[in-house]
Amino acid sequence: MPHSYTNLTHHFAAFDLETTAKSPQSARIVEWAVVIFTADNITAHSSLVDPGVPIPAEASRIHGITDADIVAAPTTKQTLPRLLDLLGAQPLIVTYNGDEYDLEVLAAECRRHGFVMPQLHHIDAYALAAPTSRLPQHRSGARSLVTMAQQHGVPTGRGHRAVDDATATGLLFRQLAERA
């Protein structure tokens, strides 16, 4: 990892989404989290989101969020400004597999609702963690966030909920960056 990231472990934000689908272009956000890490503190910001479409049962089985959970939630268009402001204010955004999914979903939602996605200084913790896996690459789940976090002694909380996944991502990134 480039040396410049080691200084950023003192202030960065980890970002995660829970959504309605596996495809970034068709997925709608149902929950987001931005967990801000500073030298002294970890602060979580999150929201359930009414995606404007029914949440498929397959997606609910993964993250546990149902249509009943989002009845009073703000719409995507209502919550995107807060999310984009939080992300845009951070010196570094860390995701886990975000290059291929979370940031693509966010970009699609921005286009769908007429928002401009801010330029983000971003690193994908997956790229840092994957080479450290002690499991064969072909094994199912070998490089998942939960597996990589467990291999590095990072607590994961409830997997597939945005705050817990973002927190685990941030803790994993901090640990890997400080070892580099």
Buried (B, 14 or more C-beta within 10 A) or exposed (E): EEEEBBEBBEBBBBBBBBBBBEEBEEBBBBBBBBBBBEEEEEEBBBBBBBBBEEBEEEBBEEBBBBBEBBEEBBEBBEBBEBBBEBBEEBEBBBBBBBBEBBBBBBBBBBEBBEBEBEEBEBBBBBEBBBEEBEEEEEEEEBBBBBBBBEBBEBEBEEBBBBBBBBBBBBBBBBBBBEEE
